[in-house]
Every structure is written in structure tokens, then in C-alpha cells.
Amino acid sequence: MNKVILILASLLISSATYAECTELLSGKRCTDEYGNQYTIQNTLSGGTEVRGYNPRTGSRWSQSTRKSLGGDIIQEGVDADGRRWNQTIHKDLGGRTVISGVDSDGNRYRKVID
């Protein structure tokens, strides 16, 4: 889970720092102040695809986010080492948020937020 959070946090941190973006027909292409390159595209199903590239290290990563028919948020991706991860964010009947998935090390996790 830490790597999933790290990926999401790095995207948020990068967007909070300087990034120069170019508008595309279906999204944006951005380069942050560290030289990392991101492509953010909206999918036909209403989801989002993010692909990142670090030209200094050659590493690449990706993340897709979509909503299920039931309203769950489903996120899947590949980290910079080529390992897959996924998570689902679900609101239960009690109004709690349940986050569950498998991190890039293959560890299952589940967290309930009241």
C-alpha cells in the first residue's frame, strides 16, 4: 500500500510544484520542474489514464482510474519497476469508505475510514 500511496502522492506533489502542461484533444501532456513527463488522458468511459516517464532514470509508470457501474472507484497501475498494483474505493451501506487492493509487492490490504 505504501507504494500505491507513494505513486499517488508523487503525482499530487508534482502537480503542487511547477509543471508546464500542453493541452491535448483528450487531456494534457506535462513536464514538471524535475523533468518528469506525464500524459493525462480522459477515456471514453469517463475514466482517466496517467502515464509517467522519468528521462533521467528511464523509468515509466502508469495508472488508470475509472468508476464501476456500482459507483466504486477502481484504480490499477504499473509502478516504475514494472510491477502491477490495484485498489478499489467503495462506500459501504454505513457511509464508510473502504479502500482495498493489492500493492506492487503483492500484499493485500484493506482500510476502513469512518
C-alpha positions, 0 to 999 in steps of 0.5 A: 500500500505504501507504494500505491500511496507513494505513486499517488502522492508523487503525482499530487506533489508534482502537480503542487510544484511547477509543471508546464502542461500542453493541452491535448484533444483528450487531456494534457501532456506535462513536464514538471520542474524535475523533468518528469513527463506525464500524459493525462488522458480522459477515456471514453468511459469517463475514466482517466489514464496517467502515464509517467516517464522519468528521462533521467532514470528511464523509468515509466509508470502508469495508472488508470482510474475509472468508476464501476457501474456500482459507483466504486472507484477502481484504480490499477497501475504499473509502478516504475519497476514494472510491477502491477498494483490495484485498489478499489474505493467503495462506500459501504451501506454505513457511509464508510469508505473502504479502500482495498487492493493489492500493492506492487509487492503483492500484499493485500490490504484493506482500510476502513475510514469512518 
